[in-house]
Amino acid sequence: MSQRNGGLFPTDLRTIARDIGSLLLMEAGLMTITAAIALGFREFHAALGFFTAAGMTAAVGGLANRGFTDAPAPQMKHGMVIAAGGWLLVATFGSLPFLLTAWFTPPAVMDTFVPVGTDTSTWEPIRVGGTTTLSSLAYFRNPLHAFFESMSGWTGSGLTMAIHEPSLPRAVQWWRSFIQYVGGVGVIVLTVSILSRPGSGSYALYQSEAREEKIHPSVVSTVRTVWKLVVGYTVLSFALLFGAILASDSEYAESLPLWEVAWQALNHAMTGLTTGGFSVTDNSIATYNSPLVETVLLPIMILGAVAFPVHYVVLHDRQIRELVSDLQTRWLFILLALGVVALSAQNVWSVPATTEAFATQSFLPFSVPMLDAAQLDAVRDSTFQWVSALSCTGFQSAPIGRWLAGGKVLVVGAMVLGGAAGSTVGGIKIIRGYTIARGIIWQFSRVFLPTNAVITARIGDRTLDRESMEREFSEAAIVTLLWLIILIASSVVLTNVAGPEFGYADALFEVASAQGNVGLSSGITGPSMSPLAEGMFVLNMWVGRLEIIPILVFIRAGLYGLEP
């Protein structure tokens, strides 16, 4: 087998196919788990859809993995292609459960997923064959919508084609949360922990998923520790959200049965902690209209934006000072504070010029000098939305599409930057932004020094010589420049196809949300959007999750191969 494969297929292709096959086998296992959940909810059409998708995915993945099991361990060039191609194929096969469940489920059964007692007077009927349904499941009969939802889920983006999430089957609701949970931590990270492959091959894959820092010398030990942290935090987040929803005094929260509270708490804990942002409510977090729920979600979202090595040092080594001494974590908290103040000031100033743009329930039991109730609501929403944007979570508590352009542009800045590298966030990352800022200052200071001066620069606790600083500055600048070029080009395209009711600020906002893997929306994203824009967003989400370079290596390998 080895000799025959070696003759028919290049060694590079065998290595890539073998490891992408592993990713698909892992995904098939997740589909099987979800099929069992569908059976538990007696959603038999969904169970058939998930079982069928799992079988198709396992067949392709198993053929690639078993057929090239003797392929060499991946090097960095393979890791880049495996990451880009693997994420693309995982999203492609991940769309099958959406597509097949939508086609296997009759319209009459779809209607049973709409919660009893829901006011559907503003819902738009969806034509399915010769009839209509109000269930958003019908949208996934469109393969592009299914692919969009899958890519958004796996990349932790959170933009959705499901206008009314409660009208989806429980299995589909779970699948959306599940893929964000796994995708937020990393598809390859999970696969490496399962394969337990020692040596440089695992590290090449680990790095290819835009990760550098390790908790332990062993990559396998590192990713297992990461998953222990994630699971532990998920349990804590679930308990806090469960209590917060129960204690909320909003009409919606009080109407929920206990099991529904648990279901929503679990799904939001999963997508909040891994900064994904998919929701199982009809209007994201705004549905609850609960300051308590929003307050509980703030630390959950921030946890997801802090690098995993910092979590480990704080919890395992009891070094609380790491929250201040770590460069990225320190700047994360500084940016959170500064951004909340700036966005709050912008939105408080804009209150007279906007209508129904903020929450409607004052969150303080006492008055604040110089701020009326509407302005306090603007502060409340600004705080939540800034944390949601900078952490790249994408939970929404306000109709941001009604904000003035100034507020939208501020949020765009947060979505572009993102949180700490080594966490679950998107964007260009704090460390890269800091390196560029320090590099500009460093380059400027060199003008005033003699040519023979010994020049060093500090980034965090590292002292870099001239060559090292130039290398790090150039790497950060190149990735950021490419990131911004794609952002601007995409926003220009979107401006021309989004419709006259949306301005450039809306287009820039939506593209930044897709490419930053955030999920906030100004109202452009939806089943009625241009197919060109929808396909472009799929590309934006893919590029944003892998930080461009693996995508470029993937394209180059497809054109010219992996040889220098």
PyMOL commands that set and color helices and strands:
alter all, ss='L'
color gray80, all
select helices_A, chain A and resi 2-8+11-40+44-67+76-94+96-104+107-111+136-141+143-154+165-167+170-185+187-195+200-208+219-247+251-255+258-273+284-287+291-305+308-316+322-325+327-353+373-390+400-402+405-417+430-446+466-497+504-515+531-546+549-560
alter helices_A, ss='H'
color red, helices_A
select strands_A, chain A and resi 126-128+131-133+456-459+462-465
alter strands_A, ss='S'
color yellow, strands_A
deselect
rebuild
show_as cartoon
